[in-house]
Amino acid sequence: MSGQQRRRRIVHVVDSFAVGGLENVIVQPINRLLAERFEHVVLSLTIMSDFKQCITQPDVRFIELHKPAGHAAALFRTSTNCCENFNPMWCTVATWLG
């Protein structure tokens, strides 16, 4: 590629983004992958806590969908649309959907 190389976008889908082991698994690659080559979006189905301050990379986008308790079928369409609009190279889903 000539000129500036387009950064590859990765969308990380989680139930919530708060202190926990699963969230640490997401924070580590975000902080370690080169910011010049990768762009990250963290999509939380419910809420985010101050834990997002553990991410040291610049320009990481955080989105909360505020899913209510129980099943929320309409949220499936919203989260799918978000992922499609971001046009990610990779999408990780780390959530309990039970």
N, CA, C and O atoms as a MOPAC input file, in Angstrom:
PM7 MOZYME 1SCF
protein

 N      0.83900 1    -1.18800 1     0.00000 1
 C      0.00000 1     0.00000 1     0.00000 1
 C      0.87300 1     1.23600 1     0.00000 1
 O      1.87900 1     1.30300 1     0.70600 1
 N      0.48700 1     2.19300 1    -0.78100 1
 C      1.22400 1     3.44900 1    -0.78900 1
 C      0.51000 1     4.46200 1     0.09000 1
 O     -0.69000 1     4.34900 1     0.33900 1
 N      1.25800 1     5.44900 1     0.55400 1
 C      0.67800 1     6.47700 1     1.41900 1
 C      0.32500 1     5.91000 1     2.78000 1
 O      0.96700 1     4.97400 1     3.25700 1
 N     -0.69600 1     6.47600 1     3.40300 1
 C     -1.09200 1     6.00900 1     4.72400 1
 C     -1.90500 1     4.73300 1     4.61500 1
 O     -2.81900 1     4.62800 1     3.79600 1
 N     -1.56500 1     3.78100 1     5.44000 1
 C     -2.29000 1     2.53200 1     5.49100 1
 C     -3.52000 1     2.71300 1     6.37200 1
 O     -3.44100 1     3.31000 1     7.44600 1
 N     -4.64600 1     2.20100 1     5.91700 1
 C     -5.88300 1     2.29100 1     6.68800 1
 C     -5.78000 1     1.39600 1     7.92200 1
 O     -5.35200 1     0.24600 1     7.82900 1
 N     -6.17500 1     1.93000 1     9.07400 1
 C     -6.15500 1     1.14100 1    10.30300 1
 C     -7.26600 1     0.09600 1    10.25100 1
 O     -8.35500 1     0.34800 1     9.73600 1
 N     -6.96700 1    -1.07200 1    10.79300 1
 C     -7.94500 1    -2.15500 1    10.84400 1
 C     -8.78600 1    -1.98800 1    12.10800 1
 O     -8.25900 1    -1.81900 1    13.20700 1
 N    -10.08600 1    -2.03900 1    11.92800 1
 C    -11.01000 1    -1.82100 1    13.04600 1
 C    -11.42700 1    -3.14900 1    13.66000 1
 O    -11.77700 1    -4.09700 1    12.95600 1
 N    -11.38300 1    -3.19800 1    14.99500 1
 C    -11.81200 1    -4.37000 1    15.74900 1
 C    -12.90800 1    -3.92500 1    16.70700 1
 O    -12.72400 1    -2.97500 1    17.46700 1
 N    -14.05600 1    -4.61500 1    16.67000 1
 C    -15.16600 1    -4.31800 1    17.57800 1
 C    -15.21400 1    -5.42700 1    18.62900 1
 O    -15.27400 1    -6.61100 1    18.29600 1
 N    -15.18600 1    -5.03000 1    19.89300 1
 C    -15.24300 1    -5.96700 1    21.02400 1
 C    -16.63000 1    -5.83700 1    21.65000 1
 O    -16.96100 1    -4.78600 1    22.19900 1
 N    -17.44300 1    -6.89000 1    21.57500 1
 C    -18.80200 1    -6.86400 1    22.12200 1
 C    -18.79600 1    -7.57900 1    23.46800 1
 O    -18.37600 1    -8.73200 1    23.56400 1
 N    -19.26900 1    -6.88300 1    24.51600 1
 C    -19.31600 1    -7.44100 1    25.86800 1
 C    -20.68200 1    -7.16000 1    26.49200 1
 O    -21.39100 1    -6.24500 1    26.07500 1
 N    -21.03400 1    -7.95300 1    27.48700 1
 C    -22.28500 1    -7.71300 1    28.20900 1
 C    -22.18200 1    -6.42100 1    29.00400 1
 O    -23.05500 1    -5.55700 1    28.92100 1
 N    -21.10300 1    -6.29800 1    29.77900 1
 C    -20.82300 1    -5.05400 1    30.50000 1
 C    -19.30900 1    -4.89700 1    30.52800 1
 O    -18.57200 1    -5.87400 1    30.39000 1
 N    -18.85700 1    -3.67600 1    30.70600 1
 C    -17.41600 1    -3.44100 1    30.73700 1
 C    -17.07600 1    -2.85300 1    32.09000 1
 O    -17.05200 1    -1.63700 1    32.28100 1
 N    -16.81100 1    -3.76600 1    33.03800 1
 C    -16.46400 1    -3.39900 1    34.41000 1
 C    -15.32500 1    -4.31100 1    34.84800 1
 O    -14.87800 1    -5.16200 1    34.07800 1
 N    -14.86200 1    -4.14200 1    36.06000 1
 C    -13.73400 1    -4.93100 1    36.55600 1
 C    -14.07900 1    -6.41600 1    36.51200 1
 O    -15.11900 1    -6.84000 1    37.01600 1
 N    -13.20000 1    -7.19300 1    35.90900 1
 C    -13.39300 1    -8.63300 1    35.84700 1
 C    -12.35500 1    -9.28700 1    34.95800 1
 O    -11.62900 1    -8.60700 1    34.23200 1
 N    -12.28600 1   -10.59200 1    35.01400 1
 C    -11.30300 1   -11.33200 1    34.23100 1
 C    -11.52300 1   -11.21900 1    32.74100 1
 O    -10.56700 1   -11.05800 1    31.98200 1
 N    -12.76600 1   -11.30100 1    32.31500 1
 C    -13.07300 1   -11.21400 1    30.89400 1
 C    -12.68100 1    -9.85500 1    30.33200 1
 O    -12.14600 1    -9.77100 1    29.22600 1
 N    -12.93700 1    -8.81400 1    31.06900 1
 C    -12.59800 1    -7.47200 1    30.61600 1
 C    -11.09200 1    -7.29300 1    30.50300 1
 O    -10.61300 1    -6.61200 1    29.59500 1
 N    -10.33400 1    -7.90500 1    31.42700 1
 C     -8.87400 1    -7.85300 1    31.33900 1
 C     -8.37600 1    -8.50200 1    30.05600 1
 O     -7.39700 1    -8.04500 1    29.46500 1
 N     -9.04500 1    -9.56400 1    29.62400 1
 C     -8.67800 1   -10.24300 1    28.38100 1
 C     -8.87800 1    -9.30500 1    27.18600 1
 O     -8.17900 1    -9.43400 1    26.18100 1
 N     -9.79800 1    -8.39000 1    27.27900 1
 C    -10.03500 1    -7.42600 1    26.19500 1
 C     -9.06400 1    -6.25100 1    26.28700 1
 O     -8.56300 1    -5.77800 1    25.26600 1
 N     -8.79900 1    -5.78500 1    27.49000 1
 C     -7.91800 1    -4.62800 1    27.68200 1
 C     -6.50300 1    -4.91800 1    27.18100 1
 O     -5.88400 1    -4.05800 1    26.55500 1
 N     -5.98900 1    -6.10400 1    27.44500 1
 C     -4.60600 1    -6.42100 1    27.08500 1
 C     -4.32400 1    -6.27600 1    25.58700 1
 O     -3.37600 1    -5.57600 1    25.23200 1
 N     -5.08900 1    -6.89500 1    24.69500 1
 C     -4.78300 1    -6.70800 1    23.27100 1
 C     -5.01700 1    -5.27800 1    22.79800 1
 O     -4.29700 1    -4.79100 1    21.92700 1
 N     -6.01300 1    -4.60100 1    23.36100 1
 C     -6.24500 1    -3.20700 1    22.95900 1
 C     -5.00300 1    -2.38000 1    23.27800 1
 O     -4.55900 1    -1.58300 1    22.45200 1
 N     -4.44400 1    -2.56400 1    24.46800 1
 C     -3.27100 1    -1.78400 1    24.86400 1
 C     -1.99800 1    -2.21700 1    24.14500 1
 O     -1.07500 1    -1.41500 1    24.00000 1
 N     -1.93100 1    -3.45100 1    23.69900 1
 C     -0.69200 1    -3.96100 1    23.10600 1
 C     -0.62300 1    -3.85700 1    21.58400 1
 O      0.47000 1    -3.78000 1    21.02400 1
 N     -1.76300 1    -3.85300 1    20.91100 1
 C     -1.73200 1    -3.73700 1    19.45000 1
 C     -1.37800 1    -2.30200 1    19.05500 1
 O     -1.79000 1    -1.35100 1    19.71800 1
 N     -0.63000 1    -2.15500 1    17.99500 1
 C     -0.16700 1    -0.83200 1    17.57200 1
 C     -1.32900 1     0.07300 1    17.17500 1
 O     -2.13900 1    -0.29200 1    16.32200 1
 N     -1.41100 1     1.24200 1    17.78700 1
 C     -2.49300 1     2.18900 1    17.50300 1
 C     -2.44000 1     2.67800 1    16.06000 1
 O     -3.46700 1     3.06100 1    15.49900 1
 N     -1.25900 1     2.67000 1    15.45800 1
 C     -1.13600 1     3.11800 1    14.06500 1
 C     -1.76500 1     2.11100 1    13.10100 1
 O     -2.11500 1     2.46500 1    11.97500 1
 N     -1.90800 1     0.86900 1    13.53500 1
 C     -2.41900 1    -0.17700 1    12.65400 1
 C     -3.82600 1    -0.64800 1    13.00100 1
 O     -4.52800 1    -1.18800 1    12.14600 1
 N     -4.24600 1    -0.44500 1    14.26400 1
 C     -5.53800 1    -0.97000 1    14.70000 1
 C     -6.36900 1     0.09600 1    15.39900 1
 O     -5.84900 1     0.93600 1    16.13400 1
 N     -7.64800 1     0.04000 1    15.15500 1
 C     -8.62700 1     0.93200 1    15.78500 1
 C     -9.62100 1     0.04200 1    16.52900 1
 O    -10.05900 1    -0.97400 1    15.98800 1
 N     -9.98300 1     0.40400 1    17.75400 1
 C    -10.84200 1    -0.44400 1    18.58100 1
 C    -12.13900 1     0.26600 1    18.94600 1
 O    -12.17200 1     1.47600 1    19.17100 1
 N    -13.20800 1    -0.52900 1    18.99800 1
 C    -14.50900 1    -0.07800 1    19.48200 1
 C    -14.94500 1    -1.09900 1    20.53200 1
 O    -14.95600 1    -2.29900 1    20.26000 1
 N    -15.30300 1    -0.63200 1    21.72700 1
 C    -15.84000 1    -1.51600 1    22.76400 1
 C    -17.34100 1    -1.24600 1    22.83500 1
 O    -17.77100 1    -0.14500 1    23.17900 1
 N    -18.12800 1    -2.26500 1    22.50600 1
 C    -19.58500 1    -2.15700 1    22.47900 1
 C    -20.14400 1    -2.95300 1    23.65100 1
 O    -20.10600 1    -4.18400 1    23.64900 1
 N    -20.66500 1    -2.24200 1    24.65600 1
 C    -21.21600 1    -2.88200 1    25.84900 1
 C    -22.73800 1    -2.94500 1    25.72500 1
 O    -23.39500 1    -1.93400 1    25.47500 1
 N    -23.28500 1    -4.15000 1    25.90500 1
 C    -24.73800 1    -4.29000 1    25.81900 1
 C    -25.43400 1    -3.58400 1    26.97500 1
 O    -26.56500 1    -3.12100 1    26.82100 1
 N    -24.77700 1    -3.49300 1    28.13200 1
 C    -25.39900 1    -2.84500 1    29.29100 1
 C    -24.64100 1    -1.56500 1    29.64100 1
 O    -24.94000 1    -0.50200 1    29.09600 1
 N    -23.66500 1    -1.65700 1    30.54100 1
 C    -22.99200 1    -0.45600 1    31.04600 1
 C    -21.47800 1    -0.56400 1    30.96200 1
 O    -20.92000 1    -1.63300 1    30.71000 1
 N    -20.83100 1     0.57200 1    31.18000 1
 C    -19.37400 1     0.63200 1    31.30000 1
 C    -19.05100 1     1.31700 1    32.61300 1
 O    -19.75900 1     2.22300 1    33.05300 1
 N    -17.97800 1     0.87100 1    33.22400 1
 C    -17.53000 1     1.50700 1    34.46300 1
 C    -16.25600 1     2.29200 1    34.18000 1
 O    -15.81600 1     2.41000 1    33.03600 1
 N    -15.68300 1     2.82000 1    35.23900 1
 C    -14.41300 1     3.53500 1    35.10600 1
 C    -13.27600 1     2.60000 1    34.70000 1
 O    -12.16000 1     3.05200 1    34.44700 1
 N    -13.55600 1     1.30600 1    34.63800 1
 C    -12.55900 1     0.32900 1    34.22500 1
 C    -12.01400 1     0.65000 1    32.83600 1
 O    -10.90000 1     0.24700 1    32.50000 1
 N    -12.78300 1     1.36800 1    32.03400 1
 C    -12.31700 1     1.71500 1    30.69000 1
 C    -11.06900 1     2.60400 1    30.74000 1
 O    -10.36800 1     2.74300 1    29.73800 1
 N    -10.79500 1     3.19600 1    31.88400 1
 C     -9.58200 1     4.00900 1    32.02300 1
 C     -8.31700 1     3.15600 1    32.04000 1
 O     -7.21000 1     3.68800 1    31.95900 1
 N     -8.47300 1     1.83300 1    32.14500 1
 C     -7.31700 1     0.92900 1    32.06000 1
 C     -6.78500 1     0.84500 1    30.63000 1
 O     -5.66600 1     0.38600 1    30.40000 1
 N     -7.58100 1     1.28400 1    29.69600 1
 C     -7.15000 1     1.27100 1    28.28700 1
 C     -6.30600 1     2.51100 1    28.04100 1
 O     -6.75700 1     3.63900 1    28.24200 1
 N     -5.07900 1     2.28400 1    27.60400 1
 C     -4.12900 1     3.38000 1    27.41600 1
 C     -4.01600 1     3.83600 1    25.96700 1
 O     -3.41900 1     4.87700 1    25.69500 1
 N     -4.57300 1     3.07900 1    25.04000 1
 C     -4.50400 1     3.46600 1    23.62900 1
 C     -5.41600 1     4.66900 1    23.37100 1
 O     -6.49100 1     4.77900 1    23.96000 1
 N     -4.97700 1     5.56400 1    22.49200 1
 C     -5.83000 1     6.70700 1    22.14300 1
 C     -6.94000 1     6.29600 1    21.17700 1
 O     -6.83800 1     5.26800 1    20.50600 1
 N     -7.96400 1     7.07700 1    21.11100 1
 C     -9.02600 1     6.93900 1    20.10200 1
 C     -9.82400 1     5.64600 1    20.16400 1
 O    -10.36800 1     5.21700 1    19.14600 1
 N     -9.91100 1     5.01300 1    21.32900 1
 C    -10.77100 1     3.84700 1    21.47400 1
 C    -12.18000 1     4.36900 1    21.71600 1
 O    -12.39200 1     5.21700 1    22.58400 1
 N    -13.14500 1     3.86400 1    20.94900 1
 C    -14.53900 1     4.30400 1    21.11500 1
 C    -15.26300 1     3.34900 1    22.06100 1
 O    -15.07800 1     2.13300 1    21.99900 1
 N    -16.08400 1     3.91600 1    22.93100 1
 C    -16.85900 1     3.14800 1    23.89800 1
 C    -18.34100 1     3.44600 1    23.66500 1
 O    -18.75300 1     4.60500 1    23.61700 1
 N    -19.13300 1     2.38000 1    23.51900 1
 C    -20.56800 1     2.54400 1    23.26700 1
 C    -21.33300 1     1.68200 1    24.26400 1
 O    -21.05000 1     0.49300 1    24.41200 1
 N    -22.30300 1     2.28800 1    24.94600 1
 C    -23.18000 1     1.58600 1    25.87900 1
 C    -24.57400 1     1.51500 1    25.26600 1
 O    -25.10400 1     2.52700 1    24.80900 1
 N    -25.17100 1     0.31900 1    25.25500 1
 C    -26.51800 1     0.17700 1    24.71500 1
 C    -27.59400 1     0.14000 1    25.78900 1
 O    -28.78100 1     0.16600 1    25.46100 1
 N    -27.21600 1     0.08000 1    27.06400 1
 C    -28.14000 1     0.13500 1    28.20800 1
 C    -29.24800 1    -0.91000 1    28.12000 1
 O    -30.42300 1    -0.58600 1    28.29600 1
 N    -28.88500 1    -2.14800 1    27.85200 1
 C    -29.84500 1    -3.24600 1    27.77200 1
 C    -30.53000 1    -3.43300 1    29.12000 1
 O    -29.85400 1    -3.49600 1    30.14700 1
 N    -31.85800 1    -3.52400 1    29.13700 1
 C    -32.55300 1    -3.79300 1    30.39500 1
 C    -32.37600 1    -5.26500 1    30.78200 1
 O    -31.93100 1    -6.07900 1    29.97300 1
 N    -32.72500 1    -5.59100 1    32.01400 1
 C    -32.64200 1    -6.97900 1    32.47100 1
 C    -33.56500 1    -7.86000 1    31.63700 1
 O    -34.61800 1    -7.42000 1    31.17500 1
 N    -33.15700 1    -9.09800 1    31.45500 1
 C    -33.95800 1   -10.03700 1    30.66700 1
 C    -33.57800 1    -9.98000 1    29.18800 1
 O    -32.56800 1    -9.39200 1    28.80200 1
 N    -34.40600 1   -10.60000 1    28.39800 1
 C    -34.14200 1   -10.65000 1    26.96200 1
 C    -34.60000 1    -9.35100 1    26.30300 1
 O    -35.64700 1    -8.80400 1    26.65000 1
 N    -33.83100 1    -8.87800 1    25.38000 1
 C    -34.16300 1    -7.63600 1    24.66600 1
 C    -33.93900 1    -7.87900 1    23.17600 1
 O    -32.87200 1    -7.57300 1    22.64300 1
 N    -34.94300 1    -8.42600 1    22.51500 1
 C    -34.82100 1    -8.79300 1    21.10500 1
 C    -34.48400 1    -7.58500 1    20.23000 1
 O    -33.73100 1    -7.71400 1    19.26400 1
 N    -35.02700 1    -6.42800 1    20.55400 1
 C    -34.75400 1    -5.23100 1    19.74900 1
 C    -33.28300 1    -4.84100 1    19.80600 1
 O    -32.75100 1    -4.25000 1    18.86600 1
 N    -32.64100 1    -5.17100 1    20.89600 1
 C    -31.23200 1    -4.84400 1    21.05000 1
 C    -30.35700 1    -5.62900 1    20.07300 1
 O    -29.28900 1    -5.16300 1    19.67600 1
 N    -30.81200 1    -6.81100 1    19.69400 1
 C    -30.06200 1    -7.61000 1    18.72800 1
 C    -29.89700 1    -6.84400 1    17.42400 1
 O    -28.80700 1    -6.81400 1    16.85300 1
 N    -30.96800 1    -6.23000 1    16.95500 1
 C    -30.90400 1    -5.44600 1    15.71200 1
 C    -29.99100 1    -4.22700 1    15.89400 1
 O    -29.20100 1    -3.90500 1    15.00600 1
 N    -30.09700 1    -3.55900 1    17.02800 1
 C    -29.26600 1    -2.38500 1    17.29000 1
 C    -27.78500 1    -2.74800 1    17.30400 1
 O    -26.96600 1    -2.06200 1    16.69200 1
 N    -27.44400 1    -3.83200 1    18.00500 1
 C    -26.03100 1    -4.22900 1    18.07800 1
 C    -25.53300 1    -4.71200 1    16.72300 1
 O    -24.38300 1    -4.45200 1    16.36800 1
 N    -26.36200 1    -5.40300 1    15.96400 1
 C    -25.98200 1    -5.83800 1    14.61900 1
 C    -25.75000 1    -4.63700 1    13.71700 1
 O    -24.78100 1    -4.61100 1    12.95800 1
 N    -26.62400 1    -3.64700 1    13.79200 1
 C    -26.45600 1    -2.43400 1    12.98500 1
 C    -25.17100 1    -1.69600 1    13.36100 1
 O    -24.46900 1    -1.18500 1    12.48800 1
 N    -24.86500 1    -1.64000 1    14.65000 1
 C    -23.62000 1    -0.99000 1    15.08700 1
 C    -22.42100 1    -1.68200 1    14.46100 1
 O    -21.52700 1    -1.02900 1    13.92400 1
 N    -22.40700 1    -2.99600 1    14.53200 1
 C    -21.27100 1    -3.73600 1    13.98100 1
 C    -21.17400 1    -3.54800 1    12.47200 1
 O    -20.07500 1    -3.39100 1    11.93900 1
 N    -22.29200 1    -3.56000 1    11.78800 1
 C    -22.26600 1    -3.35800 1    10.33700 1
 C    -21.80200 1    -1.95000 1     9.97800 1
 O    -21.03800 1    -1.77500 1     9.02900 1
 N    -22.25200 1    -0.95400 1    10.72100 1
 C    -21.85300 1     0.42800 1    10.44100 1
 C    -20.36600 1     0.66000 1    10.67300 1
 O    -19.75000 1     1.48100 1     9.99300 1
 N    -19.79000 1    -0.06000 1    11.63000 1
 C    -18.36400 1     0.09700 1    11.89600 1
 C    -17.51700 1    -0.63800 1    10.87200 1
 O    -16.32900 1    -0.35000 1    10.72700 1
 N    -18.11800 1    -1.58300 1    10.16100 1
 C    -17.40700 1    -2.33700 1     9.13600 1
 C    -16.07500 1    -2.87200 1     9.67200 1
 O    -15.01300 1    -2.54900 1     9.13900 1
 N    -16.13500 1    -3.69100 1    10.72600 1
 C    -14.89000 1    -4.14300 1    11.34900 1
 C    -14.16800 1    -5.21300 1    10.54100 1
 O    -14.78900 1    -5.98200 1     9.80600 1
 N    -12.85700 1    -5.24900 1    10.69000 1
 C    -12.07100 1    -6.33300 1    10.14600 1
 C    -12.31400 1    -7.57200 1    11.00900 1
 O    -12.30500 1    -8.69600 1    10.50600 1
 N    -12.53300 1    -7.36100 1    12.31100 1
 C    -12.68900 1    -8.44100 1    13.26800 1
 C    -13.69200 1    -8.01800 1    14.32600 1
 O    -13.71200 1    -6.85900 1    14.74000 1
 N    -14.51200 1    -8.94100 1    14.75700 1
 C    -15.47100 1    -8.64900 1    15.83200 1
 C    -15.33800 1    -9.73900 1    16.87500 1
 O    -15.52700 1   -10.91600 1    16.56900 1
 N    -15.01500 1    -9.36400 1    18.10100 1
 C    -14.93100 1   -10.33900 1    19.19000 1
 C    -16.18200 1   -10.23100 1    20.03500 1
 O    -16.61700 1    -9.13000 1    20.37200 1
 N    -16.75800 1   -11.35900 1    20.37500 1
 C    -17.93600 1   -11.37400 1    21.22800 1
 C    -17.55600 1   -12.10600 1    22.49700 1
 O    -17.27700 1   -13.30500 1    22.47700 1
 N    -17.54700 1   -11.38500 1    23.58900 1
 C    -17.16900 1   -11.94700 1    24.87900 1
 C    -18.26400 1   -11.60200 1    25.86500 1
 O    -18.12600 1   -10.67900 1    26.66800 1
 N    -19.34400 1   -12.34400 1    25.80000 1
 C    -20.49200 1   -12.03100 1    26.63700 1
 C    -21.27200 1   -13.29600 1    26.93500 1
 O    -21.17200 1   -14.28600 1    26.21000 1
 N    -22.03000 1   -13.25900 1    27.98100 1
 C    -22.91900 1   -14.35800 1    28.32400 1
 C    -24.28600 1   -14.03600 1    27.75100 1
 O    -24.92500 1   -13.06600 1    28.15900 1
 N    -24.73200 1   -14.84300 1    26.81300 1
 C    -26.00000 1   -14.56900 1    26.15100 1
 C    -27.10900 1   -15.48500 1    26.62300 1
 O    -28.14100 1   -15.59300 1    25.96100 1
 N    -26.91900 1   -16.14800 1    27.75600 1
 C    -27.87700 1   -17.12300 1    28.23600 1
 C    -29.07700 1   -16.56800 1    28.89100 1
 O    -29.94500 1   -17.32200 1    29.33000 1

